């Protein structure tokens, strides 16, 4: 996945992670809107939810397995910074039952509006915590070679997901943000997205009812 290899610090932290955060919130907002319209269990809404879960769990796996351990090693012995990282890991663990609750209510009935609202509130707190505290910490303590190593590991784990991830990130976002994200990608990936990935993604009609 060349996108991770061109500008490792900028692409991995700023562009990739923060763009994913915005897309996660967007998808939960779409789910909430569908629920409010009485369509939370419609087929394309469920498909959007399944796509959200797959990318969300892969994103957290990348952070927990690849990014946070590097930051923890870099701040070894610094209790305040380690405590922040521990809290972010704990937030990851607390989000999973909320996702499971949405799944359960979708299948078995119950207050889907409340389940989605609880997930949305916890997700926003978590993502803002990462962006205000943990990502700046990572940027301050990891050298470029660490970001390159992270990029290599991300490439191995995300190569199969790139054709979904890129069009998913830019789905419905403002033109200037779309342009900024796509321009940061190497030209071959932009071409693949335009010719293949985005048309295929649109045909899936995720979230549409």
Helices and strands as residue ranges (DSSP letters): H 3-6, H 8-9, I 10-17, H 18-36, H 43-62, I 63-67, H 68-74, H 79-108, H 112-129, I 130-134, H 135-141, H 144-158, G 159-161, H 162-169, H 175-183, H 187-192, I 193-197, H 198-204
